[in-house]
């Protein structure tokens, strides 16, 4: 049986790769570029998956490589991984930091693979910006409603930030009330405690399977 955590992560990627099915944001606003960035990246991803689906079903490594290249354009894996390590990041050696970023990214891609290849045109609605919320020029939350084929609705919120290069990047996601970044950070802290603060042991055994954290 698929765990709740895996299900939530699958929903995240399905929504992320389905913005072309969502309602357009019709009113121009200061952070419109945050929406445009995600739209462009996901259009490219959908086209890639559609044209090479059969290849990806046979060649997982090629799938990981192609999706990594596309998602890295909009998801700041390094920033997320650094937050997951939290206080342990600065204590780690540069090679350990880099290794965890790589392991963390690959673990996410493995969870996403099945969901991405099995996407079946579920209904997605992107909600307009909240006019009652003060707009920060370097931060934007993108709220989405995902409707499964059995009619269930799952709210998803992407946290986007504007980096020093003027690029909008995703730094976190909340799926159905579950903060994915925080959940991973709690997992890393727990593993550090279990392994006597040995970063190498935690990295070597890292997995994105959050069964033990799901309720």
Number of C-alpha atoms within 10 A of each C-alpha: 3 7 15 14 22 19 14 19 24 21 24 27 18 22 26 22 23 24 23 17 14 17 13 14 14 8 8 9 11 11 20 14 15 23 18 13 17 22 20 13 19 21 14 14 20 16 12 15 18 11 10 11 16 11 12 17 13 10 11 13 11 13 22 17 12 15 18 15 12 15 20 15 16 21 19 19 21 18 14 22 23 18 18 24 23 15 11 17 17 11 12 15 12 10 9 15 20 15 15 23 21 15 18 21 20 17 15 18 20 17 19 21 18 12 18 24 16 10 15 12 11 15 17 22 19 21 15 14 18 11 8 6 7 7 15 11 10 16 17 23 20 20 18 24 20 24 17 15 11 7 10 9 15 17 16 23 20 19 16 26 22 18 12 8 6 9 15 25 24 26 20 21 22 19 22 16 12 15 14 19 17 16 15 22 18 16 21 21 18 13 19 19 12 12 13 10 14 13 22 15 14 20 20 11 10 16 18 19 18 16 12 9 13 12 8
